[in-house]
Amino acid sequence: MSFIKTAASAAILVASASSVATARDQIRVVGSSTVFPFSTAVAEQFGRSTDFQTPVVESTGSGGGLKLFCAGVGTDHPDITNASRRMKEKEFKLCQDNGVTDVTEAVIGYDGIVVANAKGGPAFELTREQIVTALAAQGPLPTTWDEVDPSLPAINIEVLGPPPSSGTRDAFEELVMHEGCEGAGIECEGITIREDGAFIEAGENDNLIVSKLEANPNALGVFGFSFLDQNSDALQGALVDGTEPTFDNIAAGDYPISRSLYFYIKNAHVGVVPGLQEFAVEFMSEDASGEEGYLIDKGLIPLPEDMFETISGNVSSLTKMTGDEWK
């Protein structure tokens, strides 16, 4: 494993949701590649400004992170998981079934999902209906963008995007494929992304997608706004439904492909893994994710003040999820 253990971590843990062996002195965070740069920035600040060790943050994808997080209680399991979508009800049940019964949910802010390519390539103005026509397995399966619409470039459709384990993929399917299918004249029920090479799963490493786009300016990539913001010297975002993917447009709710970002705390590990609650509080502090926080410089879209105060309070008090969150 990629996080530090002492010899005691090899011991068999007591099979109880409230019993965690004191075997690790470094916080372990897994989950979303979109939240990864924000979580990493908080971990580095936390390591510099406190006496606790710098947490280890791993990019496993939202689905992969929640699977690891919900697998059990004990130092063989992560303490926090990041997600670029809300935990699903079936994932909450998996947590409960495996003894992870005390979990706190935090929304850290908002993010847009962008469709972008390298500067020097064609500038795209797309509708969600056009994206669905290009990428739906149940659609006409065009090979070039001008087959989707004559106003679009006469170049091959090549879109690099996240795998099914990614929260970005979940959100893209919900906010683009399911929202645009009816207007595209494609049956919405059971709609899926084509697997014939037009859409290429590029893994959970968004930085790798960025480098591939720079190598092929005609290709498009799908990833979180923060990666476009941090690579604005090399990349350009496509207009979607006539709206540019900018900080202000996402914050105002005008950009159509936007979602909330989350992290989840395993409360049974608080008081056992040193600094866990303190790290979570730092993540939801004014200095980090507040309107003037250091995460805003990295592309995070902040929460409204009243919502921020409520969620910060929930993290400070470790408010427990009840299962009513999906009602």
Backbone as numpy.savetxt, mean C-alpha at the origin, in Angstrom:
# Nx Ny Nz CAx CAy CAz Cx Cy Cz
15.48 -15.58 8.72 14.64 -14.38 8.72 15.51 -13.14 8.72
14.92 -12.02 8.30 15.71 -10.81 8.12 15.66 -9.89 9.32
15.13 -10.33 10.45 15.12 -9.49 11.63 15.89 -10.19 12.74
16.42 -9.37 13.67 17.35 -9.87 14.67 16.60 -10.66 15.75
17.15 -11.80 16.07 16.62 -12.62 17.16 17.75 -12.93 18.14
17.41 -13.19 19.35 18.38 -13.76 20.29 18.17 -15.26 20.31
19.02 -15.95 21.04 18.91 -17.40 21.06 17.57 -17.85 21.62
16.98 -17.01 22.46 15.71 -17.40 23.07 14.59 -17.52 22.05
14.76 -16.89 20.87 13.68 -16.93 19.89 13.49 -18.31 19.30
14.43 -19.18 19.52 14.29 -20.55 19.04 13.41 -21.38 19.96
13.14 -20.84 21.14 12.32 -21.57 22.10 10.88 -21.67 21.63
10.20 -22.68 22.08 8.79 -22.83 21.73 7.98 -21.81 22.51
7.15 -21.04 21.79 6.35 -20.01 22.42 5.08 -20.62 23.02
4.63 -20.05 24.10 3.40 -20.50 24.71 2.23 -20.19 23.79
1.39 -21.14 23.52 0.30 -20.96 22.55 -0.85 -20.20 23.18
-0.64 -18.92 23.35 -1.67 -18.06 23.92 -1.58 -16.69 23.31
-2.74 -16.07 23.04 -2.75 -14.75 22.42 -2.11 -13.70 23.31
-2.03 -13.95 24.61 -1.48 -12.95 25.52 -0.09 -13.30 26.01
0.47 -14.36 25.48 1.78 -14.81 25.96 2.78 -14.76 24.82
3.75 -13.85 24.92 4.76 -13.68 23.89 6.13 -13.76 24.55
7.00 -14.62 24.04 8.33 -14.74 24.63 9.14 -13.47 24.39
9.87 -13.05 25.39 10.71 -11.86 25.25 11.98 -12.25 24.52
11.86 -12.43 23.19 12.96 -13.00 22.42 13.52 -12.06 21.38
12.94 -10.87 21.24 13.36 -9.98 20.17 13.32 -8.56 20.68
14.38 -7.78 20.38 14.43 -6.40 20.87 14.36 -5.41 19.71
13.90 -5.87 18.55 13.79 -5.02 17.38 12.43 -5.23 16.75
11.70 -4.14 16.55 10.37 -4.20 15.96 10.45 -4.70 14.53
9.52 -5.57 14.17 9.45 -6.08 12.80 8.17 -5.62 12.13
8.30 -4.95 10.99 7.18 -4.42 10.23 7.20 -5.04 8.84
6.03 -5.49 8.36 5.91 -6.08 7.02 4.80 -5.34 6.28
4.56 -5.74 5.02 3.38 -5.26 4.32 3.63 -4.44 3.08
2.72 -3.52 2.84 2.57 -2.77 1.59 3.85 -2.12 1.07
4.08 -2.27 -0.24 5.21 -1.57 -0.87 4.92 -0.08 -0.97
3.65 0.31 -1.02 3.29 1.72 -1.09 3.57 2.42 0.23
3.25 1.75 1.33 3.47 2.34 2.66 4.93 2.19 3.08
5.66 1.29 2.43 7.05 1.00 2.80 7.92 2.25 2.95
7.95 3.20 1.99 8.83 4.35 2.18 8.43 5.23 3.36
7.13 5.31 3.64 6.68 6.09 4.79 7.09 5.40 6.09
6.84 4.10 6.15 7.18 3.34 7.35 8.69 3.33 7.58
9.47 3.24 6.50 10.92 3.26 6.62 11.41 4.60 7.16
10.80 5.69 6.68 11.19 7.02 7.16 10.91 7.16 8.66
9.76 6.66 9.10 9.43 6.71 10.52 10.41 5.84 11.32
10.72 4.64 10.79 11.65 3.75 11.49 13.02 4.41 11.65
13.50 5.07 10.61 14.81 5.72 10.68 14.80 6.88 11.67
13.73 7.67 11.66 13.61 8.77 12.61 13.51 8.24 14.04
12.77 7.17 14.22 12.58 6.55 15.53 13.91 6.03 16.07
14.70 5.40 15.19 16.00 4.89 15.61 16.96 6.00 16.00
16.88 7.14 15.29 17.77 8.27 15.59 17.38 9.01 16.86
16.08 9.09 17.13 15.61 10.00 18.18 15.25 9.31 19.49
15.34 7.99 19.55 15.03 7.27 20.79 16.18 6.32 21.13
16.04 5.67 22.27 17.03 4.68 22.69 16.69 3.28 22.17
15.58 3.16 21.43 15.19 1.86 20.88 15.93 1.60 19.58
16.04 0.32 19.23 16.67 -0.04 17.97 15.78 0.38 16.80
16.39 0.65 15.66 15.64 1.00 14.45 14.83 -0.21 13.99
13.50 -0.06 13.83 12.68 -1.19 13.38 13.11 -1.69 12.00
12.91 -2.96 11.77 13.15 -3.57 10.46 11.84 -3.53 9.68
11.86 -2.93 8.49 10.67 -2.80 7.66 10.89 -3.59 6.38
9.96 -4.49 6.07 10.05 -5.33 4.88 8.86 -5.08 3.97
9.09 -5.06 2.67 8.04 -4.87 1.68 7.59 -6.24 1.17
6.42 -6.68 1.63 5.90 -8.00 1.28 4.59 -7.92 0.51
4.08 -6.71 0.29 2.75 -6.55 -0.28 1.71 -6.57 0.82
0.59 -5.90 0.59 -0.45 -5.81 1.62 -1.01 -7.18 1.97
-1.35 -7.96 0.95 -1.90 -9.28 1.22 -0.90 -10.20 1.90
0.34 -10.17 1.42 1.39 -11.00 2.04 1.67 -10.58 3.46
1.67 -9.27 3.72 1.91 -8.78 5.07 0.82 -9.18 6.03
-0.43 -9.06 5.60 -1.54 -9.44 6.47 -1.55 -10.94 6.74
-1.14 -11.73 5.77 -1.04 -13.18 5.99 0.00 -13.50 7.06
1.17 -12.83 6.98 2.20 -13.02 7.99 1.75 -12.52 9.36
1.13 -11.35 9.38 0.68 -10.71 10.62 -0.36 -11.56 11.33
-1.29 -12.12 10.55 -2.41 -12.87 11.14 -2.07 -14.33 11.42
-0.82 -14.74 11.16 -0.47 -16.15 11.35 -0.35 -16.54 12.81
-0.18 -15.56 13.71 -0.09 -15.92 15.12 0.55 -14.85 15.97
0.56 -15.11 17.27 1.18 -14.25 18.27 2.49 -14.88 18.71
3.50 -14.06 18.88 4.82 -14.56 19.29 5.90 -13.93 18.44
7.11 -13.99 18.89 8.18 -13.25 18.24 8.62 -13.84 16.89
8.06 -14.97 16.49 8.28 -15.46 15.14 7.38 -14.72 14.14
6.47 -13.92 14.64 5.49 -13.23 13.81 5.70 -11.72 13.90
5.39 -10.97 12.82 5.61 -9.52 12.82 4.71 -8.79 13.82
5.14 -7.58 14.17 4.44 -6.77 15.16 3.45 -5.80 14.52
3.79 -5.34 13.33 2.96 -4.37 12.59 2.93 -4.80 11.14
1.80 -4.60 10.49 1.75 -4.76 9.04 1.16 -3.51 8.42
1.77 -3.07 7.31 1.28 -1.94 6.55 0.35 -2.44 5.44
-0.59 -1.61 5.04 -1.52 -2.02 3.97 -1.97 -0.80 3.18
-2.04 -0.95 1.87 -2.53 0.13 1.02 -4.01 -0.06 0.70
-4.66 -0.85 1.52 -6.12 -1.01 1.50 -6.51 -1.49 2.89
-7.78 -1.43 3.20 -8.22 -1.90 4.51 -8.12 -3.42 4.60
-7.81 -3.90 5.79 -7.86 -5.34 6.05 -9.23 -5.87 5.63
-9.24 -7.03 4.96 -10.50 -7.64 4.55 -11.11 -8.39 5.73
-12.43 -8.57 5.67 -13.11 -9.26 6.75 -12.59 -10.68 6.93
-12.26 -11.34 5.82 -11.74 -12.70 5.92 -10.34 -12.71 6.54
-9.58 -11.63 6.37 -8.26 -11.53 7.01 -8.41 -11.28 8.51
-9.40 -10.48 8.87 -9.69 -10.28 10.30 -10.06 -11.61 10.95
-10.85 -12.41 10.25 -11.23 -13.72 10.79 -10.02 -14.63 10.91
-9.10 -14.57 9.93 -7.88 -15.37 10.01 -7.08 -14.98 11.24
-6.98 -13.68 11.50 -6.30 -13.21 12.72 -6.96 -13.81 13.96
-8.28 -13.70 14.03 -9.01 -14.20 15.20 -8.79 -15.70 15.38
-8.87 -16.44 14.28 -8.71 -17.90 14.35 -7.33 -18.30 14.83
-6.32 -17.42 14.56 -4.94 -17.75 14.95 -4.51 -17.06 16.24
-5.49 -16.55 16.99 -5.18 -15.97 18.30 -4.75 -14.52 18.27
-4.77 -13.90 17.09 -4.42 -12.47 16.99 -5.73 -11.70 17.16
-6.16 -11.61 18.41 -7.51 -11.12 18.71 -7.54 -9.66 19.14
-6.38 -9.07 19.34 -6.32 -7.68 19.83 -5.47 -6.87 18.84
-6.16 -6.20 17.91 -5.49 -5.48 16.82 -6.01 -4.05 16.78
-5.10 -3.11 16.60 -5.48 -1.70 16.41 -5.24 -1.30 14.96
-6.23 -0.64 14.37 -6.14 -0.17 12.99 -5.85 1.33 12.97
-4.95 1.74 12.06 -4.64 3.15 11.91 -4.63 3.52 10.44
-5.33 4.60 10.09 -5.24 5.20 8.76 -4.21 6.31 8.86
-3.15 6.25 8.03 -2.10 7.27 8.14 -2.32 8.44 7.20
-3.10 8.24 6.14 -3.30 9.29 5.15 -3.83 8.70 3.86
-3.68 9.44 2.78 -4.22 9.03 1.49 -3.10 8.94 0.45
-3.41 8.20 -0.61 -2.48 8.06 -1.72 -3.29 7.90 -3.00
-2.74 8.36 -4.10 -3.35 8.11 -5.40 -2.62 6.98 -6.09
-3.32 6.25 -6.93 -2.69 5.26 -7.80 -2.49 5.92 -9.15
-1.27 5.98 -9.61 -0.98 6.68 -10.86 -0.69 5.69 -11.97
-0.95 6.15 -13.19 -0.52 5.47 -14.40 0.52 6.40 -15.01
1.76 5.95 -15.10 2.84 6.87 -15.46 3.82 6.21 -16.42
4.55 7.06 -17.14 5.65 6.57 -17.99 6.81 7.54 -17.91
7.89 7.18 -18.54 9.10 8.01 -18.48 8.92 9.28 -19.30
9.50 10.36 -18.81 9.55 11.58 -19.60 10.34 11.29 -20.88
9.88 11.83 -21.96 10.46 11.49 -23.26 9.58 10.55 -24.02
8.70 9.82 -23.28 7.70 9.00 -23.92 6.45 9.83 -24.18
5.44 9.26 -24.85 4.22 10.01 -25.14 3.47 10.39 -23.87
2.86 11.55 -23.87 2.02 11.98 -22.75 0.63 11.37 -22.93
0.14 10.69 -21.90 -1.15 9.99 -21.99 -2.24 10.78 -21.26
-3.41 10.82 -21.90 -4.63 11.27 -21.25 -5.64 10.14 -21.42
-5.97 9.48 -20.31 -6.77 8.27 -20.35 -8.06 8.43 -19.54
-9.07 7.70 -19.92 -10.24 7.53 -19.08 -10.17 6.14 -18.45
-10.91 5.95 -17.38 -10.93 4.61 -16.79 -11.53 3.60 -17.76
-12.48 4.05 -18.57 -13.07 3.14 -19.56 -12.02 2.68 -20.58
-11.14 3.59 -21.00 -10.08 3.22 -21.95 -9.09 2.24 -21.31
-8.78 2.46 -20.03 -7.86 1.55 -19.34 -8.48 0.15 -19.25
-9.77 0.10 -18.94 -10.46 -1.20 -18.87 -10.46 -1.88 -20.23
-10.76 -1.14 -21.28 -10.76 -1.71 -22.63 -9.39 -2.29 -22.98
-8.33 -1.60 -22.55 -6.97 -2.06 -22.84 -6.58 -3.28 -22.04
-7.07 -3.39 -20.81 -6.51 -4.37 -19.88 -7.45 -5.50 -19.47
-8.73 -5.41 -19.78 -9.66 -6.45 -19.33 -9.50 -7.73 -20.14
-9.40 -8.84 -19.44 -9.31 -10.14 -20.11 -10.60 -10.47 -20.86
-11.71 -9.87 -20.43 -13.01 -10.13 -21.06 -13.31 -9.14 -22.19
-12.38 -8.24 -22.48 -12.59 -7.21 -23.48 -12.10 -7.61 -24.85
-11.89 -6.62 -25.74 -11.49 -6.90 -27.12 -10.02 -7.27 -27.28
-9.22 -7.15 -26.24 -7.80 -7.52 -26.24 -7.02 -6.79 -27.34
-7.07 -5.47 -27.35 -6.29 -4.72 -28.35 -4.80 -4.90 -28.12
-4.02 -4.71 -29.15 -2.56 -4.83 -29.02 -1.88 -3.46 -28.95
-2.53 -2.42 -29.47 -1.96 -1.08 -29.44 -2.97 -0.11 -28.85
-2.48 1.03 -28.33 -3.35 1.99 -27.67 -4.31 2.65 -28.66
-3.89 2.85 -29.91 -4.80 3.47 -30.87 -5.95 2.55 -31.26
-5.82 1.24 -31.00 -6.94 0.33 -31.19 -8.00 0.54 -30.10
-7.56 1.03 -28.93 -8.50 1.38 -27.86 -9.25 2.64 -28.23
-8.51 3.64 -28.70 -9.08 4.91 -29.13 -8.11 5.55 -30.13
-8.59 5.99 -31.28 -7.69 6.56 -32.30 -6.91 7.77 -31.81
-7.38 8.42 -30.74 -6.67 9.59 -30.22 -5.43 9.21 -29.42
-5.28 7.94 -29.09 -4.16 7.48 -28.28 -2.99 7.06 -29.18
-1.78 7.01 -28.63 -0.59 6.70 -29.45 -0.66 5.32 -30.10
-0.07 5.21 -31.27 -0.03 3.94 -32.00 1.19 3.14 -31.55
1.18 2.77 -30.27 2.27 1.97 -29.69 1.67 0.79 -28.93
2.47 -0.25 -28.75 1.99 -1.45 -28.08 1.54 -1.15 -26.65
0.48 -1.85 -26.23 0.02 -1.76 -24.85 0.96 -2.60 -23.99
1.67 -1.93 -23.10 2.57 -2.61 -22.17 2.48 -1.88 -20.83
1.86 -2.52 -19.87 1.61 -1.90 -18.57 2.26 -2.76 -17.49
3.19 -2.17 -16.75 3.85 -2.85 -15.63 3.08 -2.54 -14.36
2.67 -3.57 -13.65 1.86 -3.33 -12.47 2.09 -4.34 -11.37
1.40 -4.17 -10.25 1.62 -5.01 -9.08 0.95 -6.38 -9.20
1.43 -7.35 -8.45 0.84 -8.70 -8.45 -0.41 -8.76 -7.59
-1.14 -9.87 -7.63 -2.39 -10.00 -6.85 -2.21 -9.85 -5.34
-1.01 -10.06 -4.81 -0.78 -9.92 -3.37 -0.72 -8.47 -2.92
-0.73 -7.55 -3.88 -0.54 -6.14 -3.58 -1.86 -5.43 -3.30
-1.85 -4.55 -2.29 -3.01 -3.71 -2.04 -3.25 -2.72 -3.16
-2.17 -2.31 -3.83 -2.32 -1.42 -4.98 -3.09 -2.12 -6.09
-2.82 -3.41 -6.29 -3.55 -4.19 -7.30 -5.03 -4.27 -6.91
-5.32 -4.55 -5.64 -6.71 -4.61 -5.18 -7.43 -3.30 -5.45
-6.77 -2.19 -5.08 -7.39 -0.88 -5.26 -7.56 -0.53 -6.73
-6.56 -0.87 -7.55 -6.64 -0.61 -8.99 -7.82 -1.38 -9.60
-7.98 -2.63 -9.21 -9.09 -3.42 -9.74 -10.43 -2.84 -9.32
-10.51 -2.38 -8.06 -11.77 -1.83 -7.57 -12.07 -0.47 -8.19
-11.08 0.44 -8.19 -11.31 1.83 -8.57 -11.23 2.07 -10.07
-10.60 1.17 -10.80 -10.50 1.32 -12.26 -11.31 0.25 -12.98
-10.96 -1.01 -12.77 -11.59 -2.08 -13.54 -13.10 -2.17 -13.24
-13.46 -2.11 -11.95 -14.89 -2.26 -11.60 -15.66 -0.96 -11.79
-14.99 0.17 -11.70 -15.67 1.46 -11.91 -15.80 1.79 -13.39
-14.89 1.29 -14.21 -14.89 1.66 -15.62 -15.48 0.63 -16.56
-15.84 -0.55 -16.03 -16.26 -1.65 -16.91 -17.57 -1.36 -17.64
-18.53 -0.79 -16.93 -19.83 -0.55 -17.56 -19.71 0.45 -18.71
-18.96 1.52 -18.48 -18.77 2.52 -19.53 -17.99 1.98 -20.72
-17.17 0.94 -20.45 -16.39 0.32 -21.53 -17.20 -0.72 -22.30
-18.41 -0.98 -21.81 -19.25 -1.98 -22.47 -18.80 -3.40 -22.22
-18.16 -3.64 -21.08 -17.64 -4.96 -20.73 -18.37 -5.45 -19.48
-18.74 -6.71 -19.47 -19.43 -7.30 -18.33 -18.60 -7.13 -17.07
-19.20 -6.52 -16.05 -18.46 -6.20 -14.84 -18.24 -7.43 -13.94
-19.22 -8.31 -13.90 -19.11 -9.46 -13.00 -17.98 -10.37 -13.46
-17.06 -10.63 -12.55 -15.95 -11.52 -12.85 -14.85 -10.91 -13.69
-14.86 -9.59 -13.86 -13.85 -8.95 -14.70 -12.45 -9.15 -14.10
-11.49 -9.45 -14.95 -10.11 -9.68 -14.52 -9.15 -8.98 -15.47
-7.91 -8.84 -15.04 -6.87 -8.25 -15.87 -6.27 -9.32 -16.78
-6.07 -8.97 -18.03 -5.56 -9.93 -19.01 -4.17 -10.43 -18.64
-3.85 -11.64 -19.10 -2.59 -12.31 -18.75 -1.82 -12.73 -20.00
-2.00 -11.98 -21.11 -1.36 -12.35 -22.37 -0.13 -11.52 -22.68
0.38 -10.78 -21.67 1.60 -10.00 -21.88 1.39 -8.51 -21.96
0.14 -8.05 -22.13 -0.11 -6.61 -22.16 0.06 -6.00 -20.77
-0.34 -6.75 -19.75 -0.12 -6.35 -18.36 0.94 -7.28 -17.77
1.99 -6.68 -17.26 3.13 -7.47 -16.77 3.26 -7.27 -15.27
3.15 -8.36 -14.51 3.32 -8.28 -13.07 4.79 -8.03 -12.76
5.06 -6.90 -12.14 6.44 -6.47 -11.93 6.90 -6.61 -10.48
6.17 -7.36 -9.67 6.59 -7.59 -8.30 6.19 -6.47 -7.36
6.64 -6.59 -6.10 6.28 -5.64 -5.06 7.24 -4.47 -4.95
8.29 -4.48 -5.74 9.31 -3.42 -5.65 8.98 -2.31 -6.65
8.34 -1.24 -6.16 7.94 -0.16 -7.06 9.15 0.54 -7.67
10.27 0.58 -6.95 11.47 1.19 -7.51 11.94 0.44 -8.75
11.72 -0.88 -8.78 12.09 -1.67 -9.95 11.22 -1.29 -11.15
9.93 -1.04 -10.91 9.05 -0.61 -11.99 9.54 0.72 -12.56
9.94 1.64 -11.66 10.42 2.95 -12.11 11.63 2.78 -13.03
12.58 1.92 -12.66 13.77 1.74 -13.49 13.42 1.10 -14.83
12.44 0.21 -14.85 12.03 -0.42 -16.11 11.34 0.60 -17.02
10.60 1.53 -16.44 9.96 2.56 -17.25 10.99 3.48 -17.88
12.04 3.79 -17.14 13.09 4.64 -17.69 13.78 3.95 -18.87
13.83 2.62 -18.82 14.46 1.86 -19.91 13.54 1.74 -21.12
12.21 1.87 -20.91 11.24 1.73 -22.00 10.20 2.83 -21.87
10.42 4.01 -22.45 9.52 5.15 -22.28 8.11 4.94 -22.82
7.90 3.93 -23.68 6.55 3.67 -24.20 5.71 2.83 -23.24
6.34 2.20 -22.26 5.61 1.39 -21.29 5.01 2.27 -20.20
3.89 1.84 -19.66 3.24 2.51 -18.54 3.40 1.67 -17.28
3.42 2.34 -16.14 3.50 1.64 -14.87 2.36 2.07 -13.97
1.94 1.17 -13.09 0.88 1.44 -12.11 1.48 1.32 -10.72
1.45 2.42 -9.95 2.02 2.42 -8.60 1.49 3.62 -7.83
1.90 3.75 -6.57 1.42 4.81 -5.71 1.99 6.17 -6.08
1.22 7.23 -5.79 1.61 8.60 -6.12 2.96 8.98 -5.54
3.28 8.48 -4.36 4.54 8.89 -3.72 5.74 8.55 -4.58
5.68 7.42 -5.33 6.81 7.05 -6.19 6.91 7.98 -7.39
5.77 8.45 -7.90 5.81 9.47 -8.96 6.37 10.76 -8.40
5.93 11.13 -7.21 6.38 12.37 -6.59 7.89 12.36 -6.35
8.40 11.23 -5.91 9.83 11.12 -5.60 10.69 10.95 -6.86
10.04 10.64 -8.00 10.78 10.44 -9.25 10.26 11.37 -10.34
9.81 12.57 -9.93 9.18 13.49 -10.89 10.18 14.04 -11.92
11.46 13.89 -11.65 12.45 14.32 -12.64 12.52 13.36 -13.81
12.08 12.11 -13.59 12.20 11.08 -14.63 10.86 10.61 -15.18
9.79 10.77 -14.40 8.49 10.19 -14.78 7.42 11.26 -14.94
6.40 10.93 -15.74 5.24 11.81 -15.91 3.97 10.98 -15.70
3.02 11.54 -14.96 1.77 10.85 -14.71 0.73 11.14 -15.77
-0.02 10.12 -16.15 -1.10 10.31 -17.12 -2.29 10.99 -16.45
-2.97 11.87 -17.18 -4.26 12.36 -16.72 -5.26 11.21 -16.77
-6.07 11.08 -15.73 -7.11 10.05 -15.69 -8.44 10.76 -15.52
-9.36 10.51 -16.43 -10.65 11.20 -16.45 -10.46 12.71 -16.40
-9.43 13.19 -17.09 -9.19 14.61 -17.21 -8.49 15.26 -16.05
-8.05 14.48 -15.07 -7.45 15.04 -13.85 -6.01 14.57 -13.70
-5.12 15.51 -13.41 -3.71 15.20 -13.23 -3.47 14.63 -11.83
-2.61 13.61 -11.70 -2.31 13.06 -10.38 -1.34 13.97 -9.61
-1.88 14.90 -8.86 -1.07 15.82 -8.06 -1.48 15.73 -6.60
-0.62 16.21 -5.72 -0.90 16.23 -4.29 -2.24 16.92 -4.03
-2.42 18.11 -4.60 -3.63 18.90 -4.34 -4.88 18.21 -4.87
-4.79 17.61 -6.04 -5.97 16.95 -6.61 -6.37 15.71 -5.82
-5.38 14.98 -5.31 -5.69 13.81 -4.48 -6.26 14.24 -3.15
-5.66 15.26 -2.52 -6.14 15.75 -1.23 -7.55 16.29 -1.33
-7.89 16.89 -2.48 -9.22 17.47 -2.66 -10.26 16.42 -3.05
-9.82 15.18 -3.33 -10.73 14.13 -3.75 -11.11 14.21 -5.21
-10.38 15.03 -6.00 -10.71 15.19 -7.42 -10.10 14.10 -8.30
-8.95 13.59 -7.91 -8.31 12.53 -8.70 -9.05 11.22 -8.45
-9.50 10.52 -9.51 -10.45 9.40 -9.32 -9.86 8.12 -8.74
-8.53 7.96 -8.81 -7.96 6.68 -8.32 -7.19 6.96 -7.03
-7.92 7.12 -5.94 -7.31 7.43 -4.64 -7.80 6.43 -3.60
-6.96 6.21 -2.56 -7.32 5.25 -1.50 -6.64 5.65 -0.19
-7.10 5.05 0.90 -6.51 5.26 2.22 -5.37 4.28 2.44
-4.41 4.69 3.26 -3.27 3.84 3.63 -3.36 3.51 5.12
-2.96 2.30 5.48 -3.18 1.79 6.83 -1.91 1.16 7.42
-1.91 1.03 8.76 -1.07 0.03 9.41 -1.85 -0.58 10.56
-1.46 -1.79 10.94 -2.15 -2.56 11.98 -1.13 -2.98 13.04
-1.52 -2.81 14.30 -0.64 -3.11 15.44 -1.11 -4.39 16.11
-0.18 -5.30 16.39 -0.49 -6.51 17.16 -0.30 -6.16 18.63
-1.41 -5.87 19.32 -1.34 -5.32 20.66 -0.76 -6.29 21.69
-0.84 -7.60 21.40 -0.26 -8.59 22.32 1.25 -8.45 22.41
1.88 -7.81 21.42 3.33 -7.63 21.43 3.77 -6.35 22.13
2.80 -5.47 22.42 3.12 -4.22 23.13 3.57 -4.55 24.55
4.67 -3.96 24.98 5.21 -4.26 26.30 6.13 -5.46 26.31
6.21 -6.14 25.16 7.09 -7.30 25.03 8.23 -6.99 24.06
7.87 -6.54 22.87 8.87 -6.07 21.91 9.12 -4.59 22.22
10.31 -4.22 22.65 10.56 -2.86 23.13 10.27 -1.79 22.09
9.55 -0.75 22.51 9.32 0.41 21.68 8.15 0.31 20.72
7.40 -0.79 20.75 6.36 -1.01 19.74 5.29 0.09 19.76
4.73 0.35 20.94 3.70 1.38 21.00 4.29 2.76 20.72
5.49 2.99 21.19 6.15 4.28 20.95 6.36 4.51 19.44
6.71 3.45 18.72 6.89 3.56 17.26 5.56 3.89 16.59
4.49 3.21 17.00 3.17 3.47 16.41 2.73 4.90 16.68
2.99 5.39 17.88 2.63 6.76 18.24 3.43 7.75 17.40
4.72 7.46 17.16 5.53 8.32 16.30 4.96 8.36 14.89
4.52 7.21 14.37 3.94 7.15 13.03 2.73 8.08 12.91
1.90 8.11 13.97 0.68 8.92 13.94 0.86 10.24 14.68
2.08 10.74 14.72 2.34 12.02 15.37 2.21 13.16 14.37
2.00 14.38 14.89 1.97 15.57 14.04 3.28 15.72 13.28
4.40 15.37 13.93 5.71 15.53 13.30 5.90 14.60 12.10
5.19 13.45 12.11 5.35 12.47 11.03 4.25 12.61 9.98
3.01 12.28 10.34 1.93 12.23 9.36 0.93 13.38 9.49
1.24 14.37 10.34 0.42 15.57 10.40 0.58 16.42 9.16
-0.18 17.51 9.08 -0.22 18.32 7.87 1.14 18.90 7.49
2.01 19.10 8.48 3.35 19.63 8.20 4.43 18.61 8.51
4.04 17.33 8.59 4.97 16.28 8.99 5.98 15.91 7.91
7.01 15.17 8.33 8.08 14.84 7.39 7.63 13.81 6.35
6.52 13.10 6.59 6.03 12.16 5.58 5.35 12.86 4.42
4.90 14.08 4.65 4.25 14.83 3.57 5.27 15.12 2.47
6.52 15.37 2.86 7.58 15.62 1.87 7.87 14.38 1.03
7.43 13.21 1.51 7.65 11.97 0.77 6.43 11.56 -0.04
5.39 12.42 -0.07 4.24 12.16 -0.92 2.98 11.71 -0.22
3.00 11.60 1.12 1.78 11.21 1.83 0.78 12.37 1.79
-0.48 12.06 1.51 -1.56 13.05 1.54 -2.18 13.00 2.93
-2.13 14.09 3.72 -2.54 14.01 5.12 -4.05 13.88 5.30
-4.43 13.35 6.46 -5.83 13.24 6.83 -6.39 14.60 7.23
-7.72 14.79 7.14 -8.33 15.98 7.76 -8.02 16.00 9.26
-7.91 17.18 9.84 -7.44 17.32 11.22 -8.27 16.54 12.21
-9.61 16.59 12.09 -10.44 15.89 13.07 -10.26 14.37 12.98
-10.14 13.86 11.75 -9.91 12.42 11.57 -8.53 12.04 12.09
-7.53 12.90 11.83 -6.18 12.64 12.31 -6.15 12.54 13.83
-6.83 13.45 14.51 -6.85 13.44 15.97 -7.52 12.20 16.52
-8.61 11.76 15.86 -9.30 10.55 16.31 -8.41 9.32 16.17
-7.77 9.18 15.03 -6.95 7.99 14.79 -5.69 8.03 15.65
-5.09 9.19 15.82 -3.94 9.30 16.73 -4.32 8.86 18.13
-5.51 9.26 18.57 -6.00 8.84 19.89 -6.21 7.35 19.98
-6.73 6.75 18.90 -6.93 5.30 18.89 -5.60 4.55 19.00
-4.56 5.09 18.34 -3.25 4.45 18.42 -2.65 4.61 19.82
-2.78 5.77 20.39 -2.24 6.00 21.74 -2.90 5.11 22.78
-4.21 4.86 22.60 -4.95 4.03 23.56 -5.06 2.58 23.13
-4.48 2.25 21.96 -4.54 0.90 21.40 -5.98 0.40 21.32
-6.83 1.21 20.72 -8.24 0.85 20.54 -8.35 -0.42 19.70
-9.09 -1.37 20.20 -9.18 -2.70 19.60 -10.24 -2.76 18.51
-9.89 -3.38 17.37 -10.89 -3.65 16.34 -11.92 -4.63 16.87
-13.19 -4.40 16.49 -14.27 -5.22 17.04 -14.88 -6.20 16.04
-14.62 -5.98 14.76 -15.26 -6.77 13.72 -16.47 -6.06 13.13
-16.84 -4.92 13.72 -17.96 -4.15 13.18 -17.50 -3.15 12.11
-16.22 -3.14 11.82 -15.68 -2.15 10.88 -16.23 -2.30 9.47
-16.76 -3.48 9.12 -17.25 -3.70 7.75 -18.77 -3.55 7.66
-19.41 -3.16 8.77 -20.88 -3.03 8.77 -21.27 -1.62 8.35
